[in-house]
Amino acid sequence: MPRSLPPSVTPDAIAQFRREIEILLGQKVDLRVNNNSSSVLQVRHPRGKSSILSVHHMFLRGGNEITRALAQYLRRPTPTANRTLRQYINAHTHELTPRAASPQKLRLRARGRTHDLHTLAEAINQQFFGGRVQIKVTWGRGTVRKGHRRHMIFGSYSHSTHLIRIHPALDDPSVPEWFVKFVLYHEMLHAVIDPEHDADGRRYVHTREFRNREREHPDYARAKVWEKAFMMGQVLPG
Ligand SMILES: [Zn+2]
């Protein structure tokens, strides 16, 4: 079922946007605006008919530069147009509504056998973030999930669901509580420090600001030592 468009995307706004592209392109366009994260930008040129441009509604707010890049992309994709559009998409990924998670994916388990992630995360939130970070936290199932960017391998943070997953190998009496808290701190930093994009539009999350903030944690040095020892002495269960 198609997702409905936000109220700000009116039929008039869509018609205006289509006219602007048609003027730049010099021909009619079959414009289809969606709220679908899996078809952000698609072009088809059916024989004998107007070109079909399917775009996510984020493009309607892109201004002249984006409208020109779209018209160029329709006429003939060029490296400049591609880069402009890719950067715009990357800078607006937060507007992509994630697919509704299945009930199974939403089942969170913060209380482990040894460590209660909810309690630890709340303590970190109060100590370092003034209690303002809004995240959910769960023990993972030890598998790599598609779409979840993994960092230090011990945890991951999803910007779309605000969910922190911690590797279940850390739910063990041999793992000190302060280390679990440091991993939570790292992942919570991802919730407050925006990713940046390089000149080619590639997104990176461990920015200079991120690394500086990470080093401010009083357990930073011993966490790095502990992490290395843990990695060398033990193979993480799959
Ligand atoms: Zn990270």
Residues whose N, C-alpha, C, O or C-beta is under 5 A from the ligand:
A	BS01	ZN	H151
